[in-house]
Amino acid sequence: MLQGDFQVADTGNSWTVQQFFEESVRNAPDDIALEYEGDSLSYAELNRRANKLAHHLRNVCGVRPDDTVAILMRHPPSVIVAVLATLKAGGAYVPLDPDNPPAVTHRIVEHVGPRAMVVESSTAVGAAFFSGELFIIDVMSRLLGTPDSDPEPISGPADLAYVIYTSGTTGTPKGIAVEHRSIVNTITWRNSYYGFTADDVTLAIPRPSFDSSVEDIFCALTSGAKLLLPRPDRITDRPYLVDLMARRDVSHFLITPGLYRRLLVGMDATSVKALRSVTVAGEWFTADLVREHYARLPDVALLNEYGPSENSVCSTVHRLTPTDSAVLIGKPIDHTDAYVLDESGEVVRPGGCGELHLAGAGLARGYVGDAALTAERFVTPSSGPFAGRRTYRSGDIVRVHEDGVLEFVERRDTQVKVRGRRVELGSVAEVLARDHTVEHVALHWHGADTPTPRLVAFVVGPTARDIERLTAATRADLPEYMVPSAVIPLDAVPLTRHGKVDAAALAARYEESLGMSGAVPEPATPAEAVLLGIWQEIFAPLAVGLDEDFFDLGGDSLSVMDLVAEVEKRMGVQLDNSDPYLGRTIQSLARIIENLQNTETEIS
């Protein structure tokens, strides 16, 4: 058993999240709590706005402990107000991604059964099916006649604080229900470990529907720090984020490794002088990112946090150094125990690998509406090293180093991480299998060790003319990050001599499908030639034509960052992040670049 080295006083676990926040309000009511697009809210004003909505949710909507309130909004400060109001009312918040297809939102809301929904005018259509209590925050807030004082507390440490949704293996959303005492443990440890104070400024990069946002938001608002909220449509805009850090003296942010790799290109010690620590979390990465970080920001701490939503976001932590032999996930945090067991259930000795099991104060209550899955993943063995203790089976295979530090090795199941979000491949397969033409689905995670991994779906049964319908179905029924880069028809799934799916054959079939358009045409202009070279690097080893669609090839918001950065580096042209969405082929994007070049020439 591994125990956390980071033991702090157990002062907060009898509190709720909102009580922690209200303590910050009492300590420094006039300090800035939130800043967004030049506007700010003090702790006192944020508290008053949350209180008015909280009284409405409790007294009009009937929210009580363990009731859920779904939040579907784009305006970041309003999201924070709604989250705090839900907690103060006594309920648990359910953050929804407004960019999800309506079918995804509908499934989650039906699954969780919220007492109320808080939306804004721009997202209200996403709640058109909802028959419960609906609050349109930008319309109805000004009409509230409720008190702005703190509501009488009715929820306690054992009540739900929030529910975070991830994909499920059968297409059914999987809601992870977390109690106050569990997430308060993470917040208490994190504030002490990082030493957050009122002098800190946290740049909130994770979306509210992403579990890392929970510790990001509440570590700031319970330590008296300022929470700096970026525009949601610009979280992959490198110049914008770096400028924001420099102008607003950001001292800390949490980010996925894939996004940080792109962001780091524009950072150095002179541009982000106030920065003192960066946390990477959400997915596996390689040591070259660590070396690049310390080459550019030698005095800024880089920390790797590991943890499933089922253990309140963070379970282990490691301060990375350029001399680490591997990218490590570290040791358990405060009040968290880690067990690494082999196939027979025995504790793995240093040097060995096994499945990571977690126990302690951070465990979630379980999965909403799924008692069978909860019993399968949260176990209480009667014998063995954690007999009598409720424990979460993570499904992650880790290596135990001689000093007890852990290293992530692989997943045991078919789950993958896409931009820091968990994706059950079975959930994607289930959407495709609904079509009457589909006899079998094989999913392939292509280029997992490259900057642009792609999820590719192979289907047996459909003909080429069915593929457009199948692709449209995935876009309608899955969040954007789960949509396959390609859906490819097969006569049969290739198998190895051992009867397993032949991943190498699927990879070859995918690359072959992208090269069907024939020989790559010669670029007609210098801009096309440069873009062709960039695309060939981004999508290597795939064949790329001048009229290939960037996003059909597997491009996403992160590879857009790569593209924009390379265009600036090689051509001296600063594209807007929206330009690759408008010019989706080499030919069309080249015209945009040439127009920008001509405009600059005319001005000079």
C-alpha positions in Angstrom: 0.0 0.0 0.0 1.2 3.5 -0.9 0.1 6.4 1.4 0.3 10.0 0.5 3.3 11.9 1.7 1.3 15.1 1.6 -0.4 15.0 5.0 -2.2 18.3 5.9 -4.5 19.0 8.8 -8.0 17.4 8.2 -9.8 20.8 8.7 -12.1 20.9 5.8 -13.8 17.4 5.4 -16.7 18.3 7.7 -17.4 21.3 5.5 -19.3 21.6 2.2 -17.8 23.3 -0.9 -20.1 26.3 -0.5 -19.1 26.8 3.2 -15.5 26.9 2.1 -16.4 29.6 -0.5 -18.4 31.6 2.0 -15.4 31.6 4.3 -13.4 33.3 1.5 -16.2 35.9 1.2 -16.0 36.7 4.9 -12.2 37.0 4.8 -11.9 39.4 1.9 -15.3 40.5 0.5 -13.9 43.3 -1.7 -11.2 41.2 -3.3 -11.7 40.2 -7.0 -13.1 36.7 -7.3 -13.7 36.5 -11.1 -12.5 38.4 -14.1 -13.8 38.0 -17.7 -13.1 40.1 -20.7 -12.1 43.1 -18.6 -15.1 42.9 -16.2 -14.7 41.6 -12.7 -16.8 40.5 -9.7 -15.7 40.8 -6.1 -16.2 37.9 -3.7 -19.1 39.8 -2.1 -20.9 40.5 -5.4 -20.4 37.0 -6.7 -21.8 35.7 -3.4 -24.8 38.0 -3.6 -25.7 36.9 -7.1 -25.3 33.2 -6.3 -27.5 33.7 -3.1 -30.4 35.3 -5.0 -30.5 32.4 -7.5 -29.9 29.9 -4.7 -33.1 31.1 -2.8 -35.0 30.7 -6.1 -33.8 27.2 -6.8 -34.6 26.1 -3.2 -37.9 27.9 -2.7 -39.4 28.0 -6.2 -37.8 25.0 -7.9 -37.8 22.8 -4.7 -34.1 21.9 -4.8 -33.1 19.8 -1.8 -30.0 17.7 -0.9 -29.1 15.2 -3.6 -31.3 16.9 -6.2 -29.5 17.8 -9.3 -29.5 21.0 -11.3 -28.3 20.9 -14.9 -26.3 23.9 -16.1 -26.2 24.6 -19.9 -24.5 28.0 -20.6 -21.7 29.6 -22.5 -21.1 32.8 -20.5 -18.3 31.8 -18.0 -19.2 34.1 -15.1 -22.8 33.0 -15.3 -21.7 29.4 -15.1 -19.9 30.1 -11.9 -22.9 31.9 -10.4 -25.2 29.0 -11.3 -22.7 26.4 -9.9 -22.4 28.3 -6.6 -26.2 28.9 -6.4 -26.9 25.2 -6.9 -24.6 24.2 -4.1 -26.0 26.9 -1.8 -29.5 25.8 -2.5 -28.4 22.3 -1.3 -28.3 20.6 -4.6 -25.6 19.1 -6.9 -24.7 20.7 -10.2 -24.4 18.9 -13.5 -22.3 20.8 -16.0 -23.4 20.3 -19.7 -21.3 21.3 -22.7 -23.3 23.7 -24.9 -21.3 22.6 -27.9 -22.6 19.0 -27.7 -25.2 17.9 -30.2 -28.7 18.2 -28.8 -29.1 14.4 -28.7 -26.2 14.1 -26.3 -27.6 16.8 -24.0 -31.0 15.2 -24.1 -29.6 11.8 -23.1 -27.7 13.2 -20.2 -30.6 15.2 -18.9 -33.0 12.3 -19.2 -30.4 10.1 -17.4 -29.7 12.3 -14.5 -33.3 13.6 -14.1 -32.5 17.1 -12.7 -34.9 19.0 -10.5 -34.2 22.2 -12.5 -32.1 23.5 -15.4 -30.3 26.8 -15.6 -29.7 28.1 -19.1 -29.2 31.3 -21.0 -31.0 32.7 -24.0 -28.4 31.4 -26.4 -28.7 27.8 -25.1 -32.3 27.7 -24.2 -33.2 25.7 -27.3 -31.0 22.9 -25.9 -33.5 22.6 -23.0 -36.7 22.7 -25.2 -37.5 19.1 -24.3 -37.2 19.7 -20.6 -40.5 19.8 -18.7 -39.1 20.7 -15.2 -38.2 24.0 -13.7 -36.3 26.2 -16.1 -34.4 29.3 -15.2 -33.0 31.6 -18.1 -30.3 33.4 -16.2 -29.7 36.4 -18.5 -33.5 37.1 -18.6 -34.9 36.1 -15.3 -32.0 37.2 -12.9 -33.0 40.9 -13.1 -36.6 39.9 -12.0 -35.5 38.0 -8.9 -36.8 39.4 -5.7 -35.1 36.9 -3.5 -32.7 37.7 -0.6 -29.0 38.1 -1.3 -28.0 36.7 2.0 -26.5 33.2 2.5 -29.3 30.6 2.5 -29.6 28.5 5.6 -27.3 25.4 5.1 -29.3 22.2 4.4 -26.7 20.0 2.7 -23.9 18.2 4.5 -20.6 16.5 3.7 -22.3 13.3 2.7 -24.6 14.9 0.2 -23.9 15.2 -3.5 -21.8 18.2 -4.8 -21.8 17.5 -8.5 -22.2 14.9 -11.2 -19.7 14.7 -14.1 -20.6 12.8 -17.2 -18.3 10.7 -19.4 -19.0 8.3 -22.2 -20.4 4.8 -21.4 -19.5 1.5 -22.9 -23.0 1.0 -24.4 -23.8 4.5 -25.5 -25.6 5.3 -22.2 -24.0 8.3 -20.5 -22.0 7.5 -17.4 -22.6 10.0 -14.5 -20.1 10.0 -11.7 -21.7 11.3 -8.5 -19.3 13.0 -6.1 -20.1 14.1 -2.5 -18.9 17.2 -0.8 -16.6 15.5 1.6 -14.8 13.8 -1.3 -14.1 16.8 -3.4 -13.4 18.9 -0.3 -10.5 16.5 0.5 -9.0 17.2 -2.9 -9.5 21.0 -2.5 -8.0 21.0 1.0 -4.9 19.1 0.0 -4.4 21.0 -3.2 -4.6 24.5 -1.6 -2.0 23.4 1.0 0.3 21.6 -1.5 0.4 24.4 -4.0 0.3 27.1 -1.4 -2.5 29.1 -3.1 -3.2 32.5 -1.5 -5.1 35.7 -2.3 -2.1 36.8 -4.3 -2.6 34.1 -6.9 -4.3 34.3 -10.3 -5.6 31.1 -11.8 -6.3 30.9 -15.5 -9.3 28.6 -15.8 -8.7 26.6 -19.0 -10.7 23.4 -18.6 -14.3 23.6 -19.6 -16.9 23.3 -16.8 -18.0 19.9 -18.2 -14.4 18.6 -17.8 -13.7 17.2 -14.3 -10.5 19.2 -13.8 -12.5 22.3 -13.8 -13.9 21.4 -10.4 -10.6 21.6 -8.6 -9.5 24.5 -10.8 -12.5 26.7 -9.9 -12.9 25.8 -6.3 -9.2 25.9 -5.3 -9.2 29.5 -6.5 -12.5 30.5 -4.8 -11.7 28.8 -1.5 -8.1 30.2 -1.2 -9.1 33.8 -1.9 -7.3 33.8 -5.3 -8.6 35.4 -8.5 -10.2 33.2 -11.1 -9.4 34.5 -14.6 -11.9 33.2 -17.2 -10.9 33.1 -20.8 -13.3 33.2 -23.7 -14.5 29.7 -24.3 -14.0 30.0 -28.1 -10.4 30.9 -27.6 -9.0 28.3 -25.3 -6.9 26.9 -28.2 -5.8 30.4 -29.3 -2.1 30.5 -28.3 -1.4 34.3 -28.8 -4.6 35.1 -26.9 -3.8 32.9 -23.9 -0.2 33.9 -23.6 -1.2 37.6 -23.8 -3.8 37.0 -21.2 -1.2 35.4 -18.9 1.2 38.3 -19.4 -1.3 41.1 -18.9 -3.2 39.6 -15.9 -0.2 38.2 -14.0 -1.4 34.6 -14.1 0.4 32.5 -11.5 -1.0 29.1 -12.2 -3.1 27.1 -14.6 -4.1 23.5 -15.2 -4.1 22.1 -18.8 -4.0 18.9 -20.8 -0.5 17.9 -22.1 -1.7 18.0 -25.7 -2.8 21.6 -25.4 0.2 22.6 -23.3 2.6 21.3 -25.9 1.1 23.8 -28.4 0.8 26.7 -25.9 4.4 26.3 -24.7 5.7 27.3 -28.2 4.8 30.9 -27.5 5.9 31.1 -23.9 9.1 32.1 -22.2 10.2 33.5 -18.8 10.0 37.1 -19.9 6.4 36.8 -21.3 4.8 35.1 -18.2 6.8 36.7 -15.3 4.2 35.9 -12.6 3.8 32.3 -13.5 5.0 30.0 -10.7 3.4 26.6 -11.5 1.7 24.7 -14.2 -0.3 21.5 -13.8 -0.7 19.0 -16.6 -3.4 16.4 -16.2 -5.9 14.3 -18.2 -3.7 12.2 -20.5 -0.4 10.4 -21.0 2.5 12.3 -22.5 6.3 11.9 -23.1 9.4 13.4 -21.5 10.1 15.8 -24.3 7.3 18.0 -23.1 9.0 18.2 -19.6 12.3 19.1 -21.2 10.8 21.8 -23.4 9.0 23.2 -20.3 12.1 23.6 -18.3 14.1 24.9 -21.3 11.6 27.8 -21.7 10.4 28.2 -18.1 13.3 27.0 -15.9 11.9 28.5 -12.7 8.2 27.4 -13.1 7.2 24.2 -11.4 5.7 21.5 -13.6 3.4 19.1 -11.9 1.7 16.0 -13.2 -1.7 15.2 -11.6 -3.3 11.8 -12.1 -6.8 10.8 -11.0 -10.1 9.5 -12.3 -13.3 11.4 -11.7 -14.3 8.4 -9.5 -11.7 9.6 -7.0 -12.5 13.3 -7.0 -10.2 14.4 -9.9 -6.8 14.0 -8.3 -5.3 10.9 -6.7 -1.6 11.2 -7.1 0.9 14.0 -8.0 4.5 14.3 -9.1 6.7 17.3 -9.5 8.4 16.6 -12.8 12.1 17.3 -13.4 14.1 17.2 -16.6 16.1 14.4 -15.2 13.2 12.0 -14.5 13.8 8.6 -16.2 10.1 8.5 -17.2 7.0 10.6 -16.9 5.7 9.7 -13.5 2.3 10.1 -11.8 3.9 10.2 -8.4 2.5 9.3 -5.0 -1.0 9.5 -3.4 -2.3 12.8 -2.2 -3.5 13.4 1.4 -6.0 10.8 2.8 -5.6 8.7 -0.3 -4.2 5.2 -0.4 -3.0 3.4 -3.6 -2.8 -0.4 -4.0 -1.1 -2.0 -7.0 -2.2 -5.6 -7.5 -1.3 -8.3 -9.9 -3.7 -10.6 -11.7 -4.0 -12.8 -8.6 -4.8 -9.9 -6.3 -1.3 -9.8 -4.7 0.5 -6.6 -4.0 3.1 -5.8 -6.6 6.6 -5.4 -5.4 8.8 -2.4 -6.6 9.7 -2.8 -10.2 6.5 -4.7 -11.1 3.3 -3.7 -12.8 -0.3 -4.2 -11.8 -3.7 -2.5 -11.7 -4.1 0.6 -9.6 -6.7 0.5 -6.8 -7.6 3.6 -4.9 -9.1 4.0 -1.4 -9.6 6.9 1.0 -11.5 10.1 1.4 -11.8 11.0 -2.2 -14.0 8.2 -3.5 -17.1 9.1 -5.4 -20.5 7.8 -4.3 -20.8 5.8 -7.6 -22.5 6.0 -11.0 -25.9 7.6 -11.3 -28.6 5.0 -11.9 -26.2 2.1 -12.4 -25.9 0.0 -9.3 -24.3 -2.9 -11.2 -21.5 -0.8 -12.5 -21.0 0.9 -9.1 -20.7 -2.6 -7.5 -18.3 -3.7 -10.2 -15.9 -0.8 -9.9 -16.3 0.2 -6.2 -15.5 -2.9 -4.2 -15.1 -3.8 -0.5 -13.0 -7.0 -0.3 -13.3 -9.2 2.7 -9.7 -10.2 2.5 -6.4 -9.1 1.1 -4.4 -5.9 1.6 -7.5 -3.6 1.7 -10.0 -5.9 3.4 -13.0 -4.0 4.7 -12.2 -0.8 2.8 -14.2 0.6 0.0 -11.9 0.7 -3.0 -12.1 1.8 -6.6 -10.6 -0.4 -9.4 -9.1 2.1 -11.8 -8.5 -0.1 -14.8 -5.1 1.6 -15.1 -1.9 -0.5 -15.2 1.0 1.2 -13.4 4.6 0.4 -12.5 5.8 0.8 -9.0 9.3 2.3 -8.7 11.8 1.5 -5.9 10.9 4.7 -4.0 7.2 4.0 -4.3 6.6 6.5 -7.1 4.1 5.3 -9.7 4.4 5.3 -13.5 1.3 5.0 -15.8 1.8 2.2 -18.3 -1.6 1.5 -20.1 -5.3 1.0 -19.8 -6.6 -2.5 -19.1 -9.8 -2.0 -21.2 -10.8 -0.2 -24.4 -10.9 3.2 -22.9 -8.8 6.0 -24.5 -8.2 9.6 -23.7 -9.1 12.2 -26.3 -8.0 15.7 -25.4 -8.0 14.7 -21.7 -11.5 13.3 -21.9 -12.3 9.6 -21.3 -13.8 7.8 -24.3 -15.2 4.3 -24.0 -14.8 2.9 -27.5 -17.9 0.8 -26.9 -20.0 4.0 -26.8 -18.8 5.0 -30.3 -19.4 1.5 -31.6 -22.9 1.5 -30.2 -23.9 4.6 -32.2 -22.7 3.0 -35.4 -24.2 -0.4 -34.7 -27.7 1.1 -34.5 -27.8 1.4 -38.3 -29.6 -1.6 -39.9 -26.8 -2.1 -42.4 -24.0 -2.5 -39.8 -23.1 -6.1 -39.0 -19.9 -5.4 -37.0 -17.8 -2.4 -35.8 -14.1 -2.3 -35.2 -12.5 0.8 -33.8 -8.9 1.7 -34.3 -6.9 4.4 -32.3 -4.5 5.5 -35.0 -1.2 7.2 -34.2 -1.6 7.2 -30.5 2.0 8.3 -30.0 1.7 11.2 -32.4 0.5 14.8 -31.8 -2.6 14.0 -33.9 -4.1 10.6 -32.9 -7.3 9.7 -34.7 -10.2 7.5 -33.9 -11.1 5.5 -37.0 -14.2 3.3 -37.3 -14.4 0.2 -39.6 -17.8 -1.2 -40.4 -18.8 -4.5 -41.9 -22.0 -4.5 -43.9 -22.5 -1.0 -45.2 -21.6 0.0 -48.8 -19.7 3.1 -49.7 -23.0 5.0 -50.3 -24.1 4.3 -46.7 -21.0 5.9 -45.2 -22.2 9.5 -45.4 -25.4 8.6 -43.4 -23.3 6.7 -40.8 -20.9 9.7 -40.4 -23.8 12.1 -40.0 -25.2 9.8 -37.3 -22.0 10.0 -35.3 -21.9 13.8 -35.5 -25.5 14.0 -34.4 -25.2 11.5 -31.5 -21.7 12.0 -30.1 -19.7 14.9 -28.6 -17.3 16.4 -31.2 -14.2 14.9 -29.5 -15.7 11.4 -29.9 -16.6 11.5 -33.6 -14.4 9.2 -35.6 -12.0 10.8 -38.1 -13.2 8.4 -40.7 -15.8 5.6 -41.1 -14.5 3.0 -43.5 -16.4 0.0 -45.0 -14.9 -3.5 -44.9 -15.9 -6.9 -46.2 -14.5 -8.5 -43.0 -12.5 -7.4 -40.0 -8.9 -8.6 -40.4 -7.7 -11.0 -37.6 -4.3 -12.2 -36.5 -3.5 -15.9 -36.3 -4.5 -15.7 -32.7 -8.0 -14.5 -33.6 -7.5 -11.0 -32.4 -8.3 -7.8 -34.4 -5.3 -7.1 -36.6 -4.5 -3.4 -35.6 -1.6 -3.2 -38.1 -3.9 -4.3 -41.0 -6.6 -1.7 -39.9 -3.9 1.0 -39.9 -2.8 0.1 -43.4 -6.4 0.1 -44.6 -7.0 3.5 -43.1 -3.8 4.9 -44.8 -4.8 3.3 -48.1 -8.2 4.9 -47.9 -6.8 8.3 -47.6 -4.5 7.8 -50.6 -7.3 6.8 -52.9 -7.5 10.2 -54.6 -4.3 9.4 -56.6 -1.0 11.2 -56.9 -0.6 14.4 -55.0 -1.0 17.3 -57.5 1.7 19.9 -57.8 1.2 23.1 -55.7 0.2 26.0 -57.9 1.5 28.8 -55.6 4.2 29.2 -52.9 1.5 29.4 -50.2 0.2 26.0 -51.3 3.7 24.5 -51.3 4.3 25.6 -47.7 0.9 24.4 -46.6 1.4 21.0 -48.2 4.6 20.6 -46.3 2.9 21.5 -43.0 -0.1 19.2 -43.6 2.3 16.3 -44.5 4.0 16.7 -41.2 0.8 17.0 -39.2 -0.8 14.0 -40.8 2.2 11.8 -41.5 2.4 9.2 -42.8 -1.0 9.7 -44.5 -1.2 10.9 -48.1 -2.3 14.5 -48.4 -3.8 16.2 -51.5 -4.4 19.9 -52.2 -8.2 19.4 -52.0 -8.3 17.1 -48.9 -10.4 18.5 -46.0 -8.3 19.2 -43.0 -10.9 17.9 -40.5 -11.7 14.8 -42.6 -8.1 13.9 -42.4 -8.4 13.9 -38.6 -7.6 17.5 -37.8 -9.0 19.0 -34.6 -8.7 22.1 -32.5 -5.2 21.1 -31.3 -3.9 20.4 -34.8 -5.3 23.8 -35.8 -3.0 25.3 -33.2 -0.1 23.4 -34.9 -1.1 24.6 -38.3 -1.5 28.3 -37.2 1.9 28.2 -35.4 3.7 26.7 -38.4 2.2 29.2 -40.9 3.4 32.0 -38.6 6.9 30.4 -38.3 7.4 29.6 -42.0 5.5 32.4 -43.7 5.3 35.2 -41.2 1.5 35.3 -41.5 -0.6 35.4 -38.3 -3.8 33.4 -39.0 -6.8 33.6 -36.8 -7.8 30.3 -35.3 -11.0 30.4 -37.2 -9.3 30.6 -40.6 -8.6 26.8 -41.0 -12.3 26.2 -40.3 -13.1 28.6 -43.2 -10.3 27.4 -45.5 -10.5 23.7 -44.9 -8.3 22.6 -47.9 -4.8 23.6 -48.8 -6.1 25.4 -51.8 -8.7 27.5 -50.0 -6.5 28.3 -47.0 -3.7 29.4 -49.4 -6.1 31.9 -50.8 -6.8 33.3 -47.3 -3.0 33.6 -46.6 -2.4 35.3 -50.0 -5.2 37.8 -49.3 -3.6 38.6 -45.9 -0.2 39.0 -47.5 -1.6 41.3 -50.2 -3.3 43.4 -47.5 -0.1 43.8 -45.5 1.7 44.8 -48.7 -0.8 47.5 -49.5 -0.7 48.9 -46.0 3.1 49.1 -46.0 
